[in-house]
Amino acid sequence: MKHLRAIVFLVMALLIASGIFLLTHYQTTGVASEYTSHPVAYIEAANISASFKVSGRIQEILVSEGDHVKKGQVLARLENKELEAKVAQAEAALKAALAKQAQALHAVDVTQKTAVEQVVQAEAALKAAQAQLEALRNGARTEDRKKAEIQLEATQKAYKIAETNLMRMQELLKNGLVSQAAVDEATLQYEKAKAEYLAAQQQMEIIQNGSRKEEIKAAEAQVEQAKAALEMAKAGKGQVQLREDDVLAAEASVAQAQAALEEAKTYLQYTELTAPADGVIVSRSAELGELVSAGFPVFTIEQDQEYWAYFYFPESEITQFKVGQMVELKVLANQEKVTGTISLIKPAADFAVRKATQNMDDTDIRSFGVKVLLPKLPDGLHTGMTVQWEGVVSP
């Protein structure tokens, strides 16, 4: 009986020792081996926020959670009546600036043309007066009475027409129907016609009196008048520079109006919230009619361009992996196999999978992250699902 009891105790001791050995062996090798051979991870994707660039009240919401959206697609709109009014105002200001620019350019053209014509006419009149004076000094007779009368009648008509035109242009200027450049041109024409008419009168008086001395004196006066008219015509070219300055000012106003219009249109565009990337709406943080501030994340979008899973391996096994290797994964939900590519092996450890024990020379076993990029997910698979590492695919 005593021997039987000793045998039972011995057997029990052997079973307990075997259990302790197996448990210790499983903890030190079995669990680590199981974990490192087939670790699990979760399918992940990048989430980005969609926010308005300006504050305002939400007027429209065009998408719902779960909708697939494309980059640039309008997701929501803010109330924008005030900004639309500013755009219309800026467009009107630009039209007004363009009209002033066109008017300034036209004034330059008119002033340039008039100045050139007046200089040419004044030079011709001076040459004619000088030729007449030279002829009188050489003893030649002047134009006969008939020609003088014709000249007097023609200059008188031209004088009356110029006077009437000047009065009409001044009246139109008061009503804002013509520019100052047009009035200046009419004034110059009037002064020219008046001078020619007075010269013709003097010439006629000289012929009627029959005095050669008076003819020479009148011719000299006519030459001086012609010189003065030429100087006045040349001075008129200075008006061109003034008109060109007006053009530069008008161009600056146009540029300013265009910039204001672009700014108003830009702010109007900011009232539309567009998708920053292709993806799926996973959440919405604002409701219709709600007042939101600039930068507030109205929608959260899960991008569908790239998926990945992070696996963790102990330092004893991480050296067997390389970036670019193909690996096979298993989706635990339906046992479907997917293939991915190692895109990153973290250079620093994340955490310890086993802590050091009291044994001599025992150390922590630390883990390193391995990122596996996945292709576009097959139908039925979603982010957050669990995938299991099956192994590296042989090349």
C-alpha positions as CSV (number, residue, x, y, z in Angstrom):
1,M,0.0,0.0,0.0
2,K,2.8,2.3,0.9
3,H,4.5,1.5,-2.4
4,L,1.3,2.2,-4.4
5,R,1.0,5.5,-2.7
6,A,4.6,6.4,-3.5
7,I,4.0,5.4,-7.2
8,V,0.9,7.6,-7.4
9,F,2.8,10.6,-5.9
10,L,5.7,10.0,-8.3
11,V,3.4,9.8,-11.3
12,M,1.6,13.1,-10.2
13,A,5.0,14.7,-9.8
14,L,6.0,13.7,-13.3
15,L,2.8,15.0,-14.7
16,I,3.1,18.4,-12.9
17,A,6.7,18.7,-14.1
18,S,5.7,17.8,-17.7
19,G,2.9,20.4,-17.6
20,I,5.2,23.1,-16.3
21,F,7.8,22.3,-19.0
22,L,5.2,22.3,-21.8
23,L,3.6,25.6,-20.5
24,T,7.0,27.3,-20.3
25,H,8.0,26.0,-23.7
26,Y,4.7,27.2,-25.3
27,Q,5.1,30.6,-23.8
28,T,8.6,31.0,-24.9
29,T,8.4,29.4,-28.3
30,G,4.8,28.5,-29.3
31,V,3.1,31.8,-28.8
32,A,5.9,33.9,-30.3
33,S,6.0,31.5,-33.3
34,E,2.3,31.6,-33.8
35,Y,2.2,35.4,-33.5
36,T,5.2,36.0,-35.8
37,S,4.2,33.5,-38.3
38,H,0.6,34.7,-38.8
39,P,0.2,38.1,-37.2
40,V,-3.1,40.0,-37.8
41,A,-3.7,43.7,-38.7
42,Y,-6.5,45.9,-39.9
43,I,-7.2,47.4,-43.3
44,E,-6.6,51.1,-43.2
45,A,-7.0,54.1,-45.5
46,A,-6.2,57.8,-45.3
47,N,-9.0,60.1,-44.1
48,I,-9.1,63.8,-45.1
49,S,-11.4,66.6,-44.1
50,A,-13.4,68.8,-46.4
51,S,-13.8,72.4,-45.1
52,F,-15.0,75.7,-46.5
53,K,-12.4,78.5,-47.0
54,V,-14.9,81.1,-45.7
55,S,-17.5,81.3,-43.0
56,G,-21.2,81.2,-43.7
57,R,-24.5,79.5,-43.4
58,I,-25.0,76.2,-45.2
59,Q,-27.6,76.6,-48.0
60,E,-27.2,73.2,-49.7
61,I,-25.9,69.7,-48.9
62,L,-25.5,67.6,-52.0
63,V,-24.0,64.4,-50.7
64,S,-24.7,61.9,-47.9
65,E,-22.6,59.5,-45.8
66,G,-21.6,56.5,-47.8
67,D,-21.6,58.4,-51.2
68,H,-18.7,57.9,-53.5
69,V,-17.4,61.3,-54.7
70,K,-14.8,62.5,-57.2
71,K,-12.1,65.1,-56.8
72,G,-13.6,68.5,-57.5
73,Q,-17.2,67.4,-57.0
74,V,-19.4,70.0,-55.2
75,L,-20.4,68.7,-51.8
76,A,-22.2,71.7,-50.2
77,R,-22.8,75.4,-50.7
78,L,-23.0,78.4,-48.5
79,E,-25.4,81.4,-48.8
80,N,-23.8,83.7,-51.4
81,K,-26.2,86.5,-52.3
82,E,-23.9,89.2,-50.8
83,L,-20.9,87.8,-52.7
84,E,-22.9,87.6,-55.9
85,A,-23.8,91.3,-55.5
86,K,-20.1,92.1,-55.0
87,V,-19.2,90.3,-58.3
88,A,-21.9,92.2,-60.2
89,Q,-20.6,95.4,-58.7
90,A,-17.0,94.6,-59.7
91,E,-18.2,93.7,-63.2
92,A,-19.9,97.1,-63.5
93,A,-16.8,98.9,-62.3
94,L,-14.7,97.0,-64.8
95,K,-17.0,98.0,-67.7
96,A,-16.8,101.7,-66.6
97,A,-13.0,101.5,-66.4
98,L,-12.9,99.9,-69.9
99,A,-15.1,102.7,-71.3
100,K,-12.8,105.4,-69.8
101,Q,-9.8,103.6,-71.3
102,A,-11.4,103.5,-74.8
103,Q,-12.3,107.2,-74.5
104,A,-8.8,108.1,-73.5
105,L,-7.3,106.1,-76.4
106,H,-9.7,107.9,-78.8
107,A,-8.7,111.2,-77.4
108,V,-5.0,110.4,-78.0
109,D,-5.7,109.5,-81.6
110,V,-7.8,112.7,-82.2
111,T,-5.2,114.9,-80.6
112,Q,-2.3,113.3,-82.5
113,K,-4.1,113.7,-85.8
114,T,-5.2,117.2,-85.1
115,A,-1.7,118.3,-83.9
116,V,-0.1,116.9,-87.0
117,E,-2.6,118.5,-89.4
118,Q,-2.3,121.9,-87.6
119,V,1.5,121.9,-87.8
120,V,1.3,121.1,-91.5
121,Q,-1.3,123.8,-92.2
122,A,0.7,126.4,-90.2
123,E,3.9,125.6,-92.0
124,A,2.1,126.0,-95.3
125,A,0.6,129.3,-94.3
126,L,3.9,130.6,-93.1
127,K,5.6,129.7,-96.4
128,A,2.8,131.4,-98.4
129,A,3.1,134.6,-96.2
130,Q,6.9,134.7,-96.6
131,A,6.6,134.2,-100.3
132,Q,4.1,137.0,-100.6
133,L,6.3,139.3,-98.5
134,E,9.3,138.5,-100.6
135,A,7.4,139.2,-103.8
136,L,6.2,142.6,-102.5
137,R,9.7,143.6,-101.5
138,N,10.9,142.7,-105.0
139,G,8.3,145.0,-106.5
140,A,5.8,142.4,-107.8
141,R,2.1,143.1,-107.6
142,T,-0.1,141.1,-105.2
143,E,-3.1,139.1,-106.1
144,D,-5.6,141.1,-108.0
145,R,-8.8,142.3,-106.5
146,K,-10.9,139.4,-107.7
147,K,-8.6,136.8,-106.0
148,A,-8.5,138.9,-102.9
149,E,-12.3,139.0,-102.8
150,I,-12.5,135.3,-103.3
151,Q,-10.0,134.7,-100.5
152,L,-11.8,137.1,-98.2
153,E,-15.2,135.4,-98.8
154,A,-13.7,131.9,-98.3
155,T,-12.0,132.8,-95.0
156,Q,-15.1,134.6,-93.8
157,K,-17.2,131.5,-94.4
158,A,-14.6,129.3,-92.7
159,Y,-14.5,131.7,-89.8
160,K,-18.3,131.6,-89.3
161,I,-18.3,127.8,-89.6
162,A,-15.5,127.4,-87.0
163,E,-17.2,129.8,-84.6
164,T,-20.6,127.9,-84.9
165,N,-18.8,124.6,-84.4
166,L,-16.9,125.8,-81.3
167,M,-20.1,127.1,-79.7
168,R,-21.8,123.7,-80.4
169,M,-18.9,121.7,-79.0
170,Q,-18.8,123.9,-75.8
171,E,-22.5,123.2,-75.3
172,L,-22.1,119.5,-75.8
173,L,-19.2,119.5,-73.3
174,K,-21.5,121.0,-70.7
175,N,-23.9,118.1,-71.2
176,G,-21.1,115.5,-71.1
177,L,-21.6,114.4,-74.7
178,V,-18.1,115.1,-75.9
179,S,-14.6,115.1,-74.4
180,Q,-12.4,118.1,-73.7
181,A,-10.1,117.0,-76.5
182,A,-12.9,117.6,-79.0
183,V,-13.5,121.1,-77.6
184,D,-9.7,121.8,-77.8
185,E,-9.6,120.8,-81.4
186,A,-12.6,123.0,-82.2
187,T,-10.9,126.0,-80.5
188,L,-7.8,125.6,-82.5
189,Q,-9.7,125.5,-85.7
190,Y,-11.6,128.6,-84.7
191,E,-8.4,130.5,-83.9
192,K,-6.9,129.5,-87.2
193,A,-9.9,130.5,-89.2
194,K,-10.1,133.8,-87.4
195,A,-6.5,134.6,-88.1
196,E,-6.9,133.8,-91.8
197,Y,-10.0,135.9,-92.0
198,L,-8.3,138.9,-90.4
199,A,-5.3,138.5,-92.7
200,A,-7.6,138.4,-95.8
201,Q,-9.3,141.6,-94.6
202,Q,-6.0,143.4,-94.2
203,Q,-5.0,142.2,-97.7
204,M,-8.2,143.4,-99.2
205,E,-7.8,146.8,-97.5
206,I,-4.3,147.1,-98.9
207,I,-5.4,146.3,-102.4
208,Q,-8.3,148.7,-102.2
209,N,-6.0,151.6,-101.0
210,G,-3.4,150.7,-103.6
211,S,-0.5,151.4,-101.3
212,R,2.5,149.2,-101.8
213,K,4.0,150.3,-98.5
214,E,0.9,149.2,-96.8
215,E,0.9,145.9,-98.6
216,I,4.4,145.2,-97.4
217,K,3.5,146.1,-93.9
218,A,0.4,143.9,-94.0
219,A,2.5,141.1,-95.5
220,E,5.0,141.4,-92.7
221,A,2.2,141.2,-90.1
222,Q,0.8,138.2,-91.9
223,V,4.2,136.5,-91.7
224,E,4.3,137.2,-87.9
225,Q,0.8,135.8,-87.5
226,A,1.8,132.7,-89.4
227,K,4.8,132.2,-87.2
228,A,2.7,132.6,-84.1
229,A,0.2,130.1,-85.5
230,L,3.0,127.6,-86.2
231,E,4.3,127.9,-82.7
232,M,0.8,127.4,-81.3
233,A,0.4,124.3,-83.5
234,K,3.7,122.9,-82.3
235,A,2.7,123.6,-78.7
236,G,-0.5,121.6,-79.4
237,K,1.7,118.4,-79.7
238,G,2.2,118.7,-75.9
239,Q,-1.5,117.9,-75.5
240,V,-0.7,114.5,-76.9
241,Q,1.5,113.7,-73.9
242,L,-1.3,114.8,-71.6
243,R,-3.7,112.5,-73.4
244,E,-1.2,109.6,-73.2
245,D,-1.0,110.2,-69.4
246,D,-4.7,109.9,-69.3
247,V,-4.5,106.6,-71.1
248,L,-2.0,105.3,-68.5
249,A,-4.2,106.3,-65.7
250,A,-7.2,104.6,-67.4
251,E,-5.2,101.4,-67.9
252,A,-4.3,101.4,-64.2
253,S,-8.0,101.8,-63.3
254,V,-8.8,98.8,-65.6
255,A,-6.2,96.6,-64.0
256,Q,-7.4,97.5,-60.5
257,A,-11.0,96.8,-61.6
258,Q,-10.0,93.4,-63.0
259,A,-8.2,92.5,-59.8
260,A,-11.2,93.4,-57.8
261,L,-13.4,91.3,-60.0
262,E,-11.1,88.3,-59.8
263,E,-11.0,88.7,-56.0
264,A,-14.8,88.8,-55.8
265,K,-15.2,85.7,-58.0
266,T,-12.6,83.9,-56.0
267,Y,-14.5,84.5,-52.7
268,L,-17.7,83.5,-54.5
269,Q,-16.1,80.2,-55.5
270,Y,-15.1,79.7,-51.9
271,T,-18.8,79.3,-51.0
272,E,-18.7,75.9,-52.8
273,L,-17.2,73.1,-50.9
274,T,-15.6,70.6,-53.3
275,A,-14.1,67.1,-52.7
276,P,-10.3,67.3,-52.3
277,A,-9.9,63.8,-53.5
278,D,-11.7,60.7,-54.7
279,G,-13.2,58.7,-51.9
280,V,-16.2,57.9,-49.8
281,I,-18.1,60.2,-47.4
282,V,-17.7,58.6,-44.0
283,S,-19.1,61.3,-41.8
284,R,-20.8,64.7,-41.8
285,S,-20.3,67.2,-39.0
286,A,-22.8,70.0,-40.0
287,E,-26.4,70.3,-41.0
288,L,-28.4,72.4,-43.5
289,G,-28.8,76.0,-42.3
290,E,-26.0,75.7,-39.7
291,L,-23.5,78.5,-39.5
292,V,-19.9,77.2,-40.0
293,S,-16.6,78.8,-39.7
294,A,-13.7,78.7,-42.2
295,G,-11.7,75.5,-41.8
296,F,-14.4,73.6,-39.9
297,P,-14.4,69.9,-41.1
298,V,-17.9,69.6,-42.6
299,F,-17.2,66.1,-44.2
300,T,-14.6,63.4,-43.6
301,I,-13.7,61.5,-46.7
302,E,-11.9,58.2,-46.8
303,Q,-9.7,58.1,-49.9
304,D,-9.9,55.1,-52.1
305,Q,-6.5,55.6,-53.8
306,E,-4.4,53.6,-51.3
307,Y,-5.0,51.0,-48.6
308,W,-2.6,49.4,-46.2
309,A,-2.2,47.2,-43.2
310,Y,0.5,47.4,-40.4
311,F,1.9,44.2,-39.1
312,Y,4.3,43.9,-36.2
313,F,7.1,41.3,-36.0
314,P,9.7,40.6,-33.3
315,E,13.2,41.7,-34.0
316,S,14.4,38.1,-34.4
317,E,12.4,37.8,-37.6
318,I,12.3,41.3,-39.1
319,T,15.6,40.9,-41.0
320,Q,14.0,38.4,-43.4
321,F,11.8,41.1,-44.9
322,K,12.7,43.7,-47.6
323,V,10.8,46.7,-49.0
324,G,9.2,45.7,-52.3
325,Q,8.5,42.1,-51.4
326,M,5.1,40.7,-52.3
327,V,3.1,39.2,-49.4
328,E,-0.1,37.2,-49.3
329,L,-2.8,38.1,-46.7
330,K,-6.0,36.4,-45.7
331,V,-9.2,38.3,-44.9
332,L,-10.5,36.6,-41.8
333,A,-14.1,37.6,-42.5
334,N,-14.4,35.5,-45.7
335,Q,-11.1,33.7,-46.0
336,E,-10.3,35.6,-49.3
337,K,-6.7,35.9,-50.2
338,V,-5.2,39.3,-51.2
339,T,-1.7,40.3,-52.3
340,G,0.2,43.3,-51.1
341,T,3.6,44.9,-51.2
342,I,5.9,45.8,-48.4
343,S,6.4,49.6,-48.6
344,L,7.9,50.3,-45.3
345,I,9.9,48.7,-42.5
346,K,10.0,51.0,-39.6
347,P,13.6,51.8,-38.6
348,A,12.7,52.0,-34.9
349,A,11.0,49.5,-32.6
350,D,7.4,50.1,-31.5
351,F,7.0,48.0,-28.4
352,A,8.2,44.8,-26.7
353,V,6.4,41.5,-27.4
354,R,8.1,39.9,-24.5
355,K,9.7,41.3,-21.4
356,A,12.9,40.0,-19.9
357,T,12.5,37.5,-17.1
358,Q,14.7,36.8,-14.1
359,N,16.9,34.4,-16.1
360,M,20.5,35.4,-16.7
361,D,21.2,37.2,-20.0
362,D,17.4,37.4,-20.8
363,T,16.4,40.6,-22.7
364,D,13.2,42.2,-24.1
365,I,12.0,41.0,-27.5
366,R,11.0,44.2,-29.4
367,S,8.7,44.5,-32.4
368,F,9.0,46.4,-35.6
369,G,6.2,47.7,-37.9
370,V,5.9,46.4,-41.4
371,K,3.5,48.4,-43.7
372,V,1.9,46.5,-46.6
373,L,0.3,48.4,-49.4
374,L,-2.8,46.8,-50.8
375,P,-4.4,47.3,-54.2
376,K,-7.9,48.5,-54.6
377,L,-10.0,46.4,-52.3
378,P,-12.2,43.7,-53.9
379,D,-16.0,44.1,-53.6
380,G,-17.2,43.3,-50.2
381,L,-14.1,44.3,-48.3
382,H,-13.9,47.4,-46.2
383,T,-11.5,49.3,-44.1
384,G,-11.3,48.1,-40.6
385,M,-11.6,44.4,-41.6
386,T,-9.0,42.0,-40.1
387,V,-6.3,40.5,-42.4
388,Q,-3.8,37.8,-41.4
389,W,-0.3,37.5,-42.6
390,E,0.2,34.3,-44.7
391,G,3.7,34.8,-45.9
392,V,6.1,36.3,-48.5
393,V,5.2,35.3,-52.1
394,S,8.1,33.7,-53.8
395,P,9.3,35.5,-56.9
